Amino acid sequence: MGQRRRNKKQKKPIDIDWAGLPDNILEIIFERLNLMDCMSVSEVCKSWRHVVAQELSGWQGHGFPWLLMSGEKDKRVRTCLSILQEQEWEMLLPEAYGRYCWGSYHDWLILVKDLGSFRLDISLFNPFTRKQIDLPGAWNLYHKMVLSRLPSLENFICMLVHSHSQKLAFWVPGAQSWLEHKLDGEPFVDAVFSNGSFYLIGNDYNIWEIKGADIFAAINRVNASPPDAFDVERHFHEVTMPDEHENNGVLKYLVESCGELLLVCRFYSTNPGAVLVTNYFKVYSLDFSQMSWKRVESLGDRILFLGKCCSRSVSSSGLGLNMTDCIYFSNDHAVPWWNEWDSDHLDGISTRLGLDNSGRKDWGFFSLSNKNHETLSIRFRGNRDRWGPVWFTAPQWWCCKNLVLA
């Protein structure tokens, strides 16, 4: 005996006003998301974008690593590249007009103007908050500046470095001039601040350490009774290197990474016809207990971004990216004490030397575990006829306000 099938009533879709969710509920949700997910949900509506931006505004030091291109000092608009997001951004920076970008510390740029007569005008500038800190002028012999912490915080230290003459200079907020100091021994090739100290490395892989507390103590002594010369306590560490390396054909980078002090060795071809053709990388971590460099076989979820002026380490999982063991690099010059204003010789170098730029390996990323080298897309290729770009951090809150995911 047949039965008639009753038709089920279709439920009407519930009309939810997602834009009307309370901000405190959204904040609870968003604080559990990684950066890429936050970027995605910020596109739902204006109110969500506003809450995401507010939620991320207090995350100091978090954001996307970007490249600020060189060769644009006489422009009010600077070209920026986000390698991870595969986006190009033209940033209005009238404050940087006539100035070179000399490096960065997170989202702060180090801007310099070559005044001639071997003098530099130096300032720290945040392109996202538009805050600026003017520093005393300095000789143009220095090739790098290292900061101890964000300039927006109190008691930060700036250190100028000139490796070839082993000269340093220090400045702290409130000081009227740079305090110069000279180290003995071999020239050093890179410097970084980590765990309360400045570290400098020489070609022999040994380390100089200058503690931030000792710098402040020396400055206080100068203020109390100015001596003939600024003297700060420093510590020399003879460090064991397990591998034998030639000093020719290797660039050395010091990188602070999750409390570790890393040494990244970039091995490149010394063939005259292969300018900065990178072959492979090796990474070491400093074992402070034994004062030896220990080989690092895997970086885990850390991504390293290497640059002559500044390098940094970020967590790929924190950004919401499925990446491991990656090292990004660009066309850094092999001579550590040169600057962009000394780089006129690079103009037309490819043509003069007959270099083939089609498959060059001066830009790209390297997988440490797989020992693979890959070039970046042509859109994000460097130009070895120009000075290398500078890494800096585009804050998460700013990205959510201004960028749309590709």
C-alpha positions as CSV (number, residue, x, y, z in Angstrom):
1,M,0.0,0.0,0.0
2,G,1.6,3.2,-1.2
3,Q,2.1,6.2,0.9
4,R,2.4,9.7,-0.3
5,R,5.8,11.4,0.6
6,R,5.4,14.6,2.4
7,N,7.4,17.5,1.1
8,K,9.6,19.0,3.8
9,K,9.2,22.6,4.3
10,Q,12.4,24.4,3.3
11,K,13.9,26.5,6.0
12,K,14.3,30.1,5.2
13,P,18.0,31.2,5.4
14,I,18.9,33.1,8.5
15,D,19.8,36.6,7.7
16,I,22.9,37.4,9.8
17,D,24.3,40.9,10.0
18,W,28.0,40.0,10.1
19,A,28.9,43.6,10.1
20,G,26.9,44.1,13.3
21,L,28.8,41.7,15.5
22,P,30.0,43.4,18.7
23,D,33.6,44.5,18.5
24,N,34.6,42.5,21.7
25,I,33.4,39.3,20.0
26,L,35.4,40.1,16.9
27,E,38.5,40.8,18.9
28,I,38.2,37.4,20.6
29,I,38.0,35.7,17.2
30,F,40.7,37.8,15.5
31,E,43.3,37.4,18.2
32,R,43.3,33.6,17.5
33,L,44.1,34.1,13.8
34,N,47.5,34.4,12.1
35,L,48.3,37.4,9.9
36,M,47.2,36.0,6.6
37,D,43.8,35.0,8.0
38,C,43.5,38.5,9.6
39,M,44.2,40.0,6.2
40,S,41.5,37.8,4.6
41,V,38.7,38.5,7.2
42,S,39.5,42.2,7.0
43,E,38.1,42.2,3.5
44,V,34.6,41.2,4.7
45,C,33.5,44.7,5.5
46,K,34.7,48.0,6.8
47,S,33.8,47.4,10.4
48,W,35.8,44.1,10.4
49,R,38.7,45.8,8.8
50,H,38.6,48.5,11.5
51,V,38.6,46.0,14.3
52,V,41.4,44.0,12.8
53,A,43.5,47.1,12.4
54,Q,42.8,48.1,16.0
55,E,43.6,44.6,17.2
56,L,47.0,44.5,15.4
57,S,48.0,48.1,16.2
58,G,49.7,47.0,19.5
59,W,51.7,44.2,17.9
60,Q,55.1,45.9,17.8
61,G,57.6,44.3,15.4
62,H,55.1,42.1,13.7
63,G,54.5,42.4,10.0
64,F,55.5,41.5,6.5
65,P,59.1,41.8,5.4
66,W,59.3,44.3,2.4
67,L,62.0,45.5,0.2
68,L,62.6,49.2,-0.4
69,M,64.3,49.6,-3.7
70,S,67.5,51.6,-4.2
71,G,68.3,54.2,-6.8
72,E,65.3,56.4,-6.0
73,K,66.7,59.1,-3.6
74,D,65.5,61.9,-5.9
75,K,61.9,60.6,-5.9
76,R,59.1,61.5,-3.6
77,V,57.5,58.1,-4.3
78,R,59.5,55.0,-3.5
79,T,59.0,51.5,-4.9
80,C,58.4,48.7,-2.3
81,L,58.1,45.0,-3.0
82,S,56.5,42.4,-0.8
83,I,58.1,39.1,-1.8
84,L,55.8,36.9,0.3
85,Q,52.6,38.6,-0.8
86,E,53.9,39.1,-4.4
87,Q,52.8,42.7,-4.3
88,E,54.3,46.0,-5.4
89,W,53.5,49.2,-3.6
90,E,54.4,52.8,-4.5
91,M,54.8,54.6,-1.2
92,L,54.6,58.3,-0.9
93,L,57.7,59.4,1.1
94,P,58.4,63.1,0.6
95,E,60.4,63.1,3.9
96,A,62.9,60.8,2.1
97,Y,63.4,63.0,-0.9
98,G,67.1,63.5,-1.6
99,R,68.1,60.8,0.9
100,Y,69.4,57.3,0.7
101,C,67.9,54.5,2.7
102,W,70.8,53.2,4.8
103,G,69.0,50.4,6.6
104,S,66.1,49.8,8.9
105,Y,64.9,48.5,12.3
106,H,61.5,46.8,11.9
107,D,59.2,49.6,10.6
108,W,61.8,52.4,11.0
109,L,64.0,53.5,8.1
110,I,67.5,54.9,8.5
111,L,67.7,57.9,6.1
112,V,70.9,59.7,5.2
113,K,71.8,62.6,3.0
114,D,75.3,63.0,1.6
115,L,76.2,66.5,2.4
116,G,79.6,66.4,0.6
117,S,82.9,67.0,2.3
118,F,82.7,63.5,3.8
119,R,79.7,64.4,6.0
120,L,76.3,62.7,6.4
121,D,72.9,64.0,7.7
122,I,71.1,61.1,9.5
123,S,67.6,60.6,10.6
124,L,65.3,57.8,11.7
125,F,61.9,57.8,10.1
126,N,58.8,55.7,10.4
127,P,56.9,55.8,7.1
128,F,53.7,54.4,8.7
129,T,53.4,56.7,11.7
130,R,55.4,59.6,10.1
131,K,57.5,60.0,13.2
132,Q,61.0,61.3,12.7
133,I,64.1,61.5,14.9
134,D,67.0,63.6,13.8
135,L,70.5,62.4,14.7
136,P,73.8,64.3,14.8
137,G,75.8,64.4,11.6
138,A,78.6,61.9,11.1
139,W,81.5,61.2,8.8
140,N,80.5,59.2,5.6
141,L,83.2,56.6,6.2
142,Y,80.7,54.5,8.2
143,H,78.8,51.8,6.2
144,K,76.2,50.5,8.6
145,M,74.0,51.5,11.6
146,V,72.8,49.0,14.2
147,L,70.0,49.8,16.6
148,S,69.4,48.2,20.0
149,R,65.6,48.5,20.0
150,L,62.7,50.4,18.5
151,P,63.3,54.2,18.4
152,S,59.8,54.7,19.8
153,L,61.0,53.2,23.0
154,E,63.2,54.8,25.6
155,N,66.9,54.2,26.1
156,F,67.7,52.8,22.6
157,I,71.3,52.9,21.3
158,C,72.5,53.6,17.7
159,M,75.9,52.2,16.7
160,L,77.7,53.3,13.6
161,V,80.1,50.7,12.0
162,H,83.1,51.0,9.8
163,S,84.7,47.6,9.4
164,H,87.9,48.4,7.5
165,S,89.2,50.8,10.0
166,Q,87.6,49.0,13.0
167,K,85.8,52.3,14.0
168,L,82.5,52.5,15.9
169,A,80.4,55.5,17.1
170,F,77.5,55.5,19.6
171,W,74.6,57.8,20.1
172,V,71.7,57.7,22.6
173,P,68.7,60.1,22.8
174,G,69.7,63.4,24.3
175,A,73.3,63.2,23.2
176,Q,74.6,66.2,21.2
177,S,77.2,64.2,19.2
178,W,78.5,60.7,18.4
179,L,81.0,59.1,20.7
180,E,83.7,57.4,18.7
181,H,85.5,54.2,19.7
182,K,88.1,52.1,18.0
183,L,88.6,48.3,18.2
184,D,91.9,46.5,17.8
185,G,92.5,43.5,15.6
186,E,91.1,42.3,12.3
187,P,88.4,44.2,10.4
188,F,84.9,43.1,11.1
189,V,82.3,42.4,8.4
190,D,78.9,42.6,10.1
191,A,77.2,43.5,13.4
192,V,73.9,42.9,15.1
193,F,72.2,43.5,18.5
194,S,71.0,40.5,20.4
195,N,70.1,39.8,24.1
196,G,71.4,43.1,25.4
197,S,74.7,43.3,23.5
198,F,76.1,44.4,20.2
199,Y,78.1,41.7,18.4
200,L,80.6,42.1,15.6
201,I,82.2,39.4,13.6
202,G,85.5,39.4,11.8
203,N,86.8,37.4,8.8
204,D,88.3,34.9,11.3
205,Y,84.8,34.1,12.7
206,N,85.7,35.5,16.2
207,I,83.3,37.8,18.0
208,W,83.5,41.2,19.7
209,E,80.8,41.8,22.3
210,I,79.8,45.3,23.7
211,K,77.0,45.2,26.3
212,G,74.4,47.9,26.1
213,A,74.7,48.5,29.9
214,D,78.4,49.2,29.5
215,I,77.7,51.7,26.8
216,F,75.3,53.6,29.0
217,A,77.8,53.4,31.9
218,A,80.6,54.9,29.6
219,I,78.3,57.7,28.4
220,N,77.5,58.6,32.1
221,R,81.2,58.8,32.8
222,V,81.7,61.1,29.8
223,N,78.8,63.3,31.0
224,A,80.3,63.5,34.5
225,S,83.9,64.2,33.5
226,P,84.6,64.4,29.8
227,P,87.8,62.4,29.1
228,D,90.2,62.7,26.2
229,A,88.6,59.7,24.5
230,F,85.4,57.7,24.8
231,D,86.2,54.3,26.3
232,V,83.7,51.5,26.6
233,E,84.3,48.0,28.0
234,R,84.3,45.3,25.3
235,H,84.8,41.6,25.3
236,F,86.7,39.6,22.7
237,H,85.6,36.0,22.1
238,E,87.7,33.5,20.2
239,V,85.1,31.3,18.6
240,T,85.7,27.8,17.2
241,M,84.5,27.2,13.6
242,P,83.9,23.5,12.8
243,D,84.2,24.0,9.0
244,E,87.2,25.4,7.1
245,H,86.1,28.2,4.8
246,E,88.0,30.4,2.4
247,N,87.4,34.1,3.1
248,N,87.2,34.7,-0.7
249,G,83.8,34.1,-2.1
250,V,81.8,34.3,1.1
251,L,79.5,37.0,2.6
252,K,78.9,36.7,6.3
253,Y,75.6,37.9,8.0
254,L,74.8,38.0,11.7
255,V,71.1,37.5,12.4
256,E,69.2,37.6,15.7
257,S,66.6,34.8,15.6
258,C,64.4,33.9,18.5
259,G,67.1,34.6,21.0
260,E,69.8,32.8,19.0
261,L,72.8,34.5,17.4
262,L,73.0,33.1,13.8
263,L,75.9,33.3,11.4
264,V,74.8,32.9,7.8
265,C,77.5,32.3,5.2
266,R,76.6,33.0,1.6
267,F,79.0,31.4,-0.8
268,Y,79.2,32.9,-4.3
269,S,81.3,32.4,-7.4
270,T,84.6,34.3,-7.6
271,N,84.6,34.0,-11.4
272,P,85.0,37.5,-12.9
273,G,82.1,36.9,-15.2
274,A,79.7,35.8,-12.5
275,V,79.0,38.8,-10.3
276,L,77.4,37.6,-7.0
277,V,76.2,34.3,-8.5
278,T,75.2,32.6,-5.3
279,N,76.0,28.9,-5.0
280,Y,74.8,27.9,-1.5
281,F,74.4,28.9,2.1
282,K,75.5,27.5,5.5
283,V,74.0,28.5,8.8
284,Y,75.6,28.4,12.3
285,S,74.3,29.2,15.8
286,L,76.7,30.5,18.4
287,D,77.0,28.2,21.4
288,F,77.9,30.6,24.2
289,S,78.8,27.9,26.7
290,Q,81.5,26.5,24.4
291,M,82.1,29.6,22.3
292,S,81.8,27.7,19.1
293,W,79.7,27.9,15.9
294,K,77.3,25.0,15.7
295,R,76.0,24.0,12.2
296,V,72.3,24.5,11.8
297,E,70.8,21.9,9.5
298,S,67.2,23.1,9.7
299,L,65.6,26.5,10.4
300,G,62.2,25.0,11.2
301,D,59.5,27.5,10.5
302,R,61.9,30.5,10.5
303,I,62.4,32.5,7.4
304,L,65.6,34.6,7.1
305,F,65.8,37.8,5.1
306,L,69.4,38.7,4.4
307,G,70.7,42.2,3.6
308,K,74.0,44.1,3.8
309,C,72.3,46.9,5.8
310,C,70.0,44.8,7.9
311,S,68.8,41.2,8.2
312,R,65.9,39.7,10.1
313,S,64.2,36.4,11.0
314,V,60.4,35.8,11.1
315,S,58.2,32.9,11.9
316,S,56.3,31.6,8.9
317,S,53.6,30.0,11.1
318,G,53.0,33.4,12.7
319,L,52.4,34.8,9.3
320,G,50.1,31.9,8.3
321,L,52.5,30.6,5.6
322,N,53.4,27.0,4.9
323,M,57.1,27.6,4.5
324,T,60.2,26.1,6.2
325,D,63.9,26.5,6.0
326,C,63.8,29.5,3.6
327,I,66.6,32.1,3.2
328,Y,65.7,35.2,1.0
329,F,68.6,37.2,-0.4
330,S,69.3,40.0,-2.9
331,N,72.2,41.6,-4.7
332,D,74.4,42.7,-1.8
333,H,77.8,44.0,-2.8
334,A,80.7,41.9,-1.8
335,V,82.7,44.8,-0.3
336,P,81.2,45.5,3.2
337,W,82.4,49.0,3.7
338,W,80.9,50.5,0.5
339,N,77.6,52.5,0.5
340,E,75.0,53.4,-2.1
341,W,76.6,56.8,-2.7
342,D,79.8,55.0,-3.6
343,S,78.1,52.8,-6.2
344,D,78.3,54.8,-9.4
345,H,80.6,52.1,-10.8
346,L,77.6,49.7,-10.9
347,D,75.9,51.6,-13.6
348,G,76.1,49.5,-16.8
349,I,78.3,46.9,-15.2
350,S,76.4,44.0,-16.9
351,T,77.0,45.5,-20.4
352,R,80.7,46.3,-19.7
353,L,81.4,42.8,-18.4
354,G,79.1,41.1,-20.9
355,L,77.0,39.4,-18.2
356,D,74.0,37.3,-18.9
357,N,71.2,38.4,-16.7
358,S,68.6,35.9,-17.9
359,G,69.3,33.2,-15.3
360,R,71.2,35.2,-12.6
361,K,71.4,34.0,-9.1
362,D,72.0,37.2,-7.2
363,W,68.3,37.4,-6.1
364,G,66.2,34.5,-4.9
365,F,65.5,32.1,-2.0
366,F,67.4,29.1,-0.8
367,S,66.0,26.0,0.9
368,L,68.4,25.0,3.7
369,S,67.2,21.5,4.1
370,N,66.9,20.6,0.4
371,K,69.9,22.7,-0.6
372,N,67.9,24.1,-3.5
373,H,68.2,27.6,-4.9
374,E,65.3,29.2,-6.8
375,T,65.1,32.5,-8.4
376,L,62.2,34.9,-7.8
377,S,59.6,35.7,-10.5
378,I,60.8,38.2,-13.1
379,R,58.6,40.8,-11.6
380,F,60.7,40.7,-8.4
381,R,64.1,40.3,-9.9
382,G,66.9,42.6,-8.7
383,N,69.2,44.6,-10.9
384,R,72.9,44.2,-10.2
385,D,73.5,47.4,-12.1
386,R,72.0,49.1,-9.0
387,W,72.7,49.1,-5.3
388,G,70.9,46.4,-3.3
389,P,67.5,47.1,-1.7
390,V,66.8,47.3,2.0
391,W,64.6,45.0,4.0
392,F,62.0,46.6,6.4
393,T,58.8,45.6,8.1
394,A,55.4,46.7,7.0
395,P,53.3,46.5,10.2
396,Q,50.3,44.2,10.3
397,W,47.8,47.0,11.2
398,W,49.0,49.0,8.2
399,C,48.7,46.1,5.8
400,C,45.2,45.4,6.9
401,K,44.2,49.0,6.4
402,N,45.9,49.6,3.1
403,L,46.5,46.4,1.2
404,V,44.2,43.9,-0.5
405,L,45.4,40.3,-0.8
406,A,46.5,39.3,-4.3
